[in-house]
Amino acid sequence: MRILWLKTELLHPVDKGGKIRTYQMLRAINRKHPITYLTLDDGTAAPDARERAQEYATIVETVPFSVTPRGTPRFYAELAANLLSPLAYSLARYQVAEFRDRVRAHLASGAFDLVVCDFLTPWVNLPQNPAAFGVPVVLFQHNVEAEIWRRHAEVAGNPLSRWYFGVQHARMARYEGAVCRGADHVVAVSEHDARIFRDRYQVTSVSDVPTGVDVEYFDPKPFAERVPGRLVFTGSMDWMPNADGIIWFTQQVWPLVRQARPDATFTVVGRNPPAAVQSLATSGSGIEVTGSVPDVRPYLGTGCVFVVPLRVGGGTRLKIYEAMAMECPTVSTTVGAEGLPVQEGEHLRIADDATTFAARCVELLDDVTTAAGMAARAAHYVRANFGWDAVADHFVASCTAASASASTVPIRKPQGLT
């Protein structure tokens, strides 16, 4: 099967959940099926990103474009102008004429058996009627995007932010529903997300592919080597749900943890932390903010508790499986562990309010035997069931089925696109 894979970024550095999932799946798929990887390139990828793309694709094509940096006057001007657009801003900014022309040329060439649209963002550059080219299109949905905006609106404290997030949610929901119904097949990353696509968007052709973990890279570390009292979080800090969760945790949960365990420390690991997160690392706070690191394993390997305090988000959290594979005891909110087939008490602890979250962290810090036992069970579970090769085979099976039963009904794009 010859696959045209559409993306909006090169994958190196492989430093966030969406990149990790795509990278690991492509590496496994490309061993059996030739992949042409067509992507936008805004110049922020690693210097060797294009060269290293040969790790996961047979042919790599890039289209240059630029994204306005967050926080700049131009960025806020674009947000204001976007209020007149039918598209959410997070999608509209990826409309690129050259990318659209390349996609159309590839579809017309007859060289591909399948198109995979990785996330909603590349879809804005599909031609008006891709089905006319006779190539089935699979939409790979790492999240239910509208759900993220809905949750942002729910937790926003500022009325203006709450209103703006509500507007973006409404636009995203309309667009996401239309695209999901228009694709030949939708691949979700959990049964939870697949159920939302069926129930909320009336999608009839959808399957779920589980989250995976590199079980060779994230190998278990002895519990005796962990630093007493150390809590750890890993995740891209320029993703709003992560920053929101860390601020909530440090304001509401962390004081309760420190009250019970004055020796406790908290390390926040992840690229591009915003100023609000950087400012948390004050003298005496017990908080360290590392920014980007070349390898998260030293932090996971020395942590006594891995925390996932997310209030906003969607899809599945690869970071949880990485921590579990390394036998790091985990405490998460319900949203943080959403979509993962894990059991509270058996593989991790779940808590949604600040008092309970703090209590679960302290319990694991104080009771090393219980913490180590739960961590060992979790490591065995994810290592036995969620290696990337098996996940990639599942994805290919879904795509093959989609190719065999692709609808001949023209796919219609939502209004508002060129």
C-alpha positions as CSV (number, residue, x, y, z in Angstrom):
1,M,0.0,0.0,0.0
2,R,1.5,3.4,-1.1
3,I,0.7,6.1,1.5
4,L,0.6,9.9,1.2
5,W,1.0,11.2,4.7
6,L,0.0,14.8,5.3
7,K,1.4,16.7,8.3
8,T,2.1,20.3,9.3
9,E,5.5,19.8,10.9
10,L,8.7,17.8,10.7
11,L,9.0,15.5,13.6
12,H,12.5,16.2,15.0
13,P,12.9,17.0,17.8
14,V,10.5,14.2,18.8
15,D,9.5,16.1,21.9
16,K,5.7,16.1,22.3
17,G,2.9,13.6,22.3
18,G,1.6,14.0,18.8
19,K,5.1,13.9,17.3
20,I,6.0,10.8,19.3
21,R,2.9,8.9,18.3
22,T,3.3,9.8,14.6
23,Y,7.1,9.1,14.6
24,Q,6.8,5.7,16.2
25,M,3.9,4.6,14.1
26,L,5.5,5.8,10.8
27,R,8.8,4.0,11.6
28,A,6.9,0.7,12.0
29,I,4.6,1.3,9.0
30,N,7.3,2.4,6.6
31,R,9.2,-0.9,7.0
32,K,6.3,-2.5,5.1
33,H,4.5,0.3,3.2
34,P,6.3,3.1,1.3
35,I,5.3,6.5,2.7
36,T,5.6,9.9,1.1
37,Y,5.6,12.5,3.9
38,L,4.3,15.9,2.8
39,T,4.6,18.5,5.4
40,L,4.7,22.2,6.2
41,D,8.0,23.5,7.6
42,D,8.1,26.7,9.5
43,G,11.9,26.6,10.1
44,T,11.7,25.8,13.8
45,A,12.5,22.1,13.5
46,A,15.9,20.7,14.4
47,P,18.7,21.5,11.9
48,D,18.8,17.8,10.9
49,A,15.0,17.3,11.0
50,R,14.7,16.9,7.2
51,E,17.6,14.5,7.0
52,R,16.3,12.4,9.9
53,A,12.9,12.2,8.3
54,Q,14.3,9.3,6.4
55,E,13.9,7.4,9.6
56,Y,10.2,7.3,9.2
57,A,9.4,8.0,5.5
58,T,10.6,6.8,2.1
59,I,10.1,10.2,0.5
60,V,10.0,13.6,2.3
61,E,8.6,16.8,0.8
62,T,8.4,20.1,2.7
63,V,6.6,23.3,2.0
64,P,7.9,26.5,3.7
65,F,5.5,28.7,5.7
66,S,5.5,30.9,8.8
67,V,3.4,31.0,11.9
68,T,3.0,34.3,13.8
69,P,4.7,33.9,17.3
70,R,2.3,33.8,20.2
71,G,2.1,37.0,22.3
72,T,3.2,39.4,19.5
73,P,1.0,42.3,18.4
74,R,0.5,40.6,15.0
75,F,-0.6,37.4,16.8
76,Y,-3.4,39.3,18.7
77,A,-4.3,41.2,15.5
78,E,-4.8,37.8,13.8
79,L,-6.9,36.6,16.7
80,A,-9.1,39.6,16.3
81,A,-9.4,39.2,12.6
82,N,-10.2,35.5,13.0
83,L,-13.5,36.5,14.7
84,L,-14.9,37.1,11.3
85,S,-13.8,33.6,10.0
86,P,-15.9,30.5,10.0
87,L,-12.7,28.5,10.9
88,A,-11.0,28.3,14.4
89,Y,-7.7,30.3,14.4
90,S,-5.8,27.1,15.2
91,L,-6.9,25.7,11.8
92,A,-7.1,28.9,9.6
93,R,-3.4,29.7,10.0
94,Y,-2.4,26.5,8.3
95,Q,-4.0,27.3,4.9
96,V,-1.0,27.4,2.5
97,A,-1.6,27.6,-1.3
98,E,1.6,25.7,-2.3
99,F,0.8,22.9,0.1
100,R,-2.7,22.7,-1.4
101,D,-1.3,22.5,-4.9
102,R,1.1,19.8,-3.9
103,V,-1.7,17.7,-2.4
104,R,-3.8,18.1,-5.6
105,A,-0.9,17.1,-7.8
106,H,-0.2,14.0,-5.8
107,L,-3.8,12.9,-5.8
108,A,-4.0,13.4,-9.6
109,S,-0.8,11.4,-10.1
110,G,-2.4,8.0,-9.4
111,A,0.7,7.1,-7.4
112,F,-1.0,6.5,-4.0
113,D,-3.4,4.0,-2.6
114,L,-4.3,6.0,0.5
115,V,-4.0,9.5,2.0
116,V,-3.6,9.9,5.8
117,C,-4.4,13.3,7.1
118,D,-2.6,13.5,10.4
119,F,-4.6,15.8,12.7
120,L,-7.3,18.2,11.4
121,T,-4.8,20.9,10.4
122,P,-3.6,19.5,7.1
123,W,-7.2,18.9,6.0
124,V,-7.7,22.6,5.3
125,N,-5.4,22.1,2.3
126,L,-7.3,19.2,0.7
127,P,-9.1,19.9,-2.6
128,Q,-12.8,20.5,-2.5
129,N,-13.6,17.0,-3.6
130,P,-10.7,14.6,-2.9
131,A,-12.9,11.5,-3.5
132,A,-13.0,12.5,-7.2
133,F,-9.4,11.4,-7.4
134,G,-10.3,7.9,-6.4
135,V,-8.0,7.8,-3.4
136,P,-9.5,7.1,0.1
137,V,-8.7,9.6,2.8
138,V,-8.2,8.5,6.4
139,L,-8.3,11.2,9.2
140,F,-6.0,10.4,12.1
141,Q,-7.4,12.1,15.1
142,H,-5.1,12.3,18.0
143,N,-7.7,14.2,20.0
144,V,-11.3,15.4,19.9
145,E,-10.2,18.9,19.1
146,A,-13.5,20.6,20.0
147,E,-13.4,19.0,23.4
148,I,-10.2,20.7,24.3
149,W,-11.7,24.1,23.5
150,R,-14.8,23.3,25.5
151,R,-12.8,22.4,28.5
152,H,-10.7,25.6,28.2
153,A,-13.9,27.6,28.3
154,E,-15.1,25.7,31.4
155,V,-12.0,26.4,33.4
156,A,-11.2,29.9,32.2
157,G,-11.4,32.5,35.0
158,N,-11.4,35.5,32.8
159,P,-14.8,36.2,31.3
160,L,-13.3,37.4,28.0
161,S,-11.1,34.3,27.7
162,R,-14.2,32.2,28.5
163,W,-16.1,33.9,25.8
164,Y,-13.3,33.5,23.2
165,F,-12.7,29.9,24.0
166,G,-16.4,29.3,23.7
167,V,-16.4,30.8,20.2
168,Q,-13.4,28.7,19.2
169,H,-15.2,25.6,20.5
170,A,-18.3,26.2,18.5
171,R,-16.3,26.7,15.3
172,M,-14.1,23.7,15.9
173,A,-17.1,21.5,16.7
174,R,-18.8,22.4,13.4
175,Y,-15.7,21.9,11.3
176,E,-14.5,18.8,13.1
177,G,-17.9,17.1,12.7
178,A,-18.1,17.9,9.0
179,V,-14.6,16.7,8.4
180,C,-15.0,13.5,10.3
181,R,-18.2,12.7,8.4
182,G,-16.5,13.5,5.1
183,A,-13.4,11.3,5.6
184,D,-13.6,7.7,4.3
185,H,-12.4,6.6,7.8
186,V,-11.5,8.1,11.1
187,V,-8.8,6.6,13.3
188,A,-9.1,7.7,17.0
189,V,-6.5,7.0,19.7
190,S,-9.0,5.5,22.2
191,E,-12.4,3.9,22.4
192,H,-13.5,6.9,24.4
193,D,-12.7,9.3,21.5
194,A,-14.2,6.9,18.9
195,R,-17.4,6.9,20.9
196,I,-17.6,10.7,20.8
197,F,-17.0,10.7,17.1
198,R,-19.9,8.2,16.7
199,D,-22.3,9.8,19.1
200,R,-21.6,13.5,18.7
201,Y,-20.7,13.7,15.1
202,Q,-22.6,10.7,13.7
203,V,-19.4,9.2,12.2
204,T,-20.1,5.7,10.9
205,S,-16.6,4.6,9.8
206,V,-14.3,5.0,12.8
207,S,-11.9,2.7,14.7
208,D,-9.6,3.2,17.6
209,V,-5.9,2.5,17.7
210,P,-4.3,2.4,21.2
211,T,-1.5,4.5,22.5
212,G,1.9,2.9,22.5
213,V,5.2,3.1,24.2
214,D,8.8,2.4,23.2
215,V,9.4,-0.4,25.7
216,E,13.1,-0.7,24.9
217,Y,13.8,3.0,25.4
218,F,11.7,3.5,28.5
219,D,13.1,0.6,30.6
220,P,12.3,0.2,34.3
221,K,14.6,1.7,36.9
222,P,15.1,0.2,40.4
223,F,12.9,1.9,43.0
224,A,15.9,2.2,45.4
225,E,17.5,4.7,43.0
226,R,14.7,7.2,43.2
227,V,15.1,10.5,45.1
228,P,12.9,10.6,48.2
229,G,10.1,13.1,47.9
230,R,10.6,13.9,44.2
231,L,7.5,14.5,42.1
232,V,7.9,14.9,38.3
233,F,5.9,16.1,35.4
234,T,6.9,15.8,31.7
235,G,5.2,17.4,28.8
236,S,5.4,20.2,26.2
237,M,4.9,23.4,28.2
238,D,3.9,25.4,25.2
239,W,0.7,23.3,25.0
240,M,-1.9,25.3,26.9
241,P,-3.5,22.3,28.7
242,N,-0.1,21.3,30.2
243,A,0.6,24.9,31.4
244,D,-2.9,25.2,32.8
245,G,-2.5,21.9,34.7
246,I,0.8,22.8,36.2
247,I,-0.4,26.2,37.4
248,W,-3.4,24.6,39.0
249,F,-1.3,21.9,40.6
250,T,1.3,24.4,42.0
251,Q,-1.4,26.8,43.3
252,Q,-3.9,24.3,44.7
253,V,-2.1,20.9,45.3
254,W,1.5,21.6,45.9
255,P,1.1,23.6,49.2
256,L,-0.8,20.6,50.7
257,V,1.9,18.2,49.6
258,R,4.6,20.4,51.1
259,Q,2.6,20.8,54.3
260,A,2.7,17.0,54.8
261,R,6.1,16.5,53.3
262,P,8.4,19.6,53.7
263,D,11.2,17.7,51.9
264,A,9.1,17.2,48.7
265,T,10.4,18.6,45.4
266,F,8.6,19.1,42.1
267,T,10.4,19.0,38.8
268,V,8.5,20.3,35.7
269,V,10.2,19.0,32.5
270,G,9.2,20.3,29.1
271,R,10.0,22.6,26.3
272,N,9.1,26.3,26.1
273,P,7.6,26.9,29.5
274,P,5.6,30.2,29.5
275,A,6.5,33.0,31.9
276,A,3.7,32.0,34.3
277,V,5.3,28.5,34.6
278,Q,8.9,29.7,34.8
279,S,8.0,32.1,37.6
280,L,7.0,29.1,39.8
281,A,10.6,28.1,40.4
282,T,11.3,30.6,43.2
283,S,13.7,30.2,46.1
284,G,12.2,27.9,48.8
285,S,9.3,26.7,46.6
286,G,10.8,23.3,46.0
287,I,9.9,23.7,42.3
288,E,12.3,23.3,39.4
289,V,11.4,24.2,35.8
290,T,13.9,22.6,33.4
291,G,12.7,23.7,30.0
292,S,13.8,21.5,27.1
293,V,15.9,18.5,28.0
294,P,17.6,16.0,25.7
295,D,16.2,13.0,27.6
296,V,13.3,12.7,30.0
297,R,14.4,9.3,31.3
298,P,16.7,10.6,34.1
299,Y,13.7,12.5,35.5
300,L,11.3,9.6,35.3
301,G,13.9,7.2,36.6
302,T,14.5,9.2,39.8
303,G,11.0,10.4,40.5
304,C,8.9,8.9,43.3
305,V,5.6,10.1,41.9
306,F,4.7,11.2,38.3
307,V,1.8,13.6,38.3
308,V,-0.6,14.4,35.4
309,P,-2.8,17.2,36.8
310,L,-4.6,18.0,33.6
311,R,-8.0,19.8,33.6
312,V,-8.1,20.3,29.9
313,G,-7.1,18.0,27.0
314,G,-8.1,15.2,24.7
315,G,-6.8,12.1,23.1
316,T,-4.5,10.0,25.3
317,R,-1.4,10.8,27.3
318,L,1.7,9.1,26.0
319,K,3.5,10.5,29.0
320,I,1.6,8.1,31.4
321,Y,2.7,5.0,29.5
322,E,6.3,6.3,29.5
323,A,6.2,6.8,33.2
324,M,4.6,3.5,33.8
325,A,7.1,1.6,31.6
326,M,9.8,3.1,33.8
327,E,8.0,2.0,37.0
328,C,7.3,5.5,38.2
329,P,4.1,5.6,40.3
330,T,1.5,7.9,38.7
331,V,-1.2,10.1,40.1
332,S,-3.5,11.7,37.4
333,T,-6.8,13.5,37.1
334,T,-9.6,11.7,35.2
335,V,-9.0,14.0,32.2
336,G,-5.3,13.2,32.3
337,A,-5.8,9.4,32.1
338,E,-8.9,9.7,29.8
339,G,-9.0,7.1,27.1
340,L,-6.3,4.8,28.5
341,P,-7.4,1.3,29.5
342,V,-5.9,1.5,33.0
343,Q,-7.4,0.8,36.4
344,E,-7.4,3.1,39.4
345,G,-5.5,1.5,42.3
346,E,-4.1,-1.2,40.1
347,H,-2.0,0.8,37.7
348,L,-2.2,4.4,39.0
349,R,-4.2,6.7,41.3
350,I,-6.9,9.0,40.1
351,A,-7.9,12.3,41.8
352,D,-9.7,15.3,40.6
353,D,-9.9,17.8,43.5
354,A,-6.8,19.4,45.1
355,T,-7.2,17.8,48.5
356,T,-7.5,14.3,47.1
357,F,-4.8,14.8,44.6
358,A,-2.4,15.9,47.3
359,A,-3.3,13.0,49.6
360,R,-2.7,10.5,46.8
361,C,0.8,11.9,46.2
362,V,1.7,11.9,49.9
363,E,0.4,8.3,50.3
364,L,2.8,7.1,47.5
365,L,5.7,9.2,48.9
366,D,5.2,7.7,52.4
367,D,4.3,4.1,51.5
368,V,7.2,3.0,49.3
369,T,6.1,-0.7,49.3
370,T,2.6,0.2,48.0
371,A,4.0,2.6,45.5
372,A,6.6,0.2,44.2
373,G,4.0,-2.6,43.9
374,M,1.6,-0.5,41.9
375,A,4.4,0.8,39.6
376,A,5.6,-2.8,38.9
377,R,2.1,-3.9,37.9
378,A,1.7,-0.9,35.6
379,A,5.1,-1.5,34.0
380,H,4.3,-5.1,33.3
381,Y,0.9,-4.2,31.9
382,V,2.1,-1.5,29.4
383,R,5.2,-3.4,28.3
384,A,3.2,-6.5,27.6
385,N,0.4,-4.8,25.7
386,F,1.4,-1.5,24.1
387,G,4.6,-1.8,22.1
388,W,4.6,0.4,18.9
389,D,4.9,-2.5,16.4
390,A,1.6,-3.9,17.5
391,V,0.0,-0.5,17.5
392,A,1.2,0.2,14.0
393,D,-0.1,-3.1,12.7
394,H,-3.5,-2.2,14.2
395,F,-3.4,1.2,12.4
396,V,-2.5,-0.4,9.0
397,A,-5.3,-2.9,9.4
398,S,-7.8,0.0,9.9
399,C,-6.4,1.8,6.9
400,T,-6.5,-1.3,4.7
401,A,-10.1,-1.9,5.6
402,A,-10.9,1.8,4.8
403,S,-9.2,1.4,1.4
404,A,-11.2,-1.7,0.6
405,S,-14.6,-0.2,1.5
406,A,-14.0,3.5,0.6
407,S,-17.1,5.4,-0.2
408,T,-17.7,6.6,-3.7
409,V,-19.8,9.5,-2.4
410,P,-17.9,12.8,-2.9
411,I,-16.3,14.2,0.2
412,R,-17.5,17.7,0.8
413,K,-15.4,20.2,2.6
414,P,-16.9,22.5,5.2
415,Q,-17.7,26.0,4.0
416,G,-15.2,28.7,4.5
417,L,-12.3,27.0,2.7
418,T,-10.7,27.9,-0.6
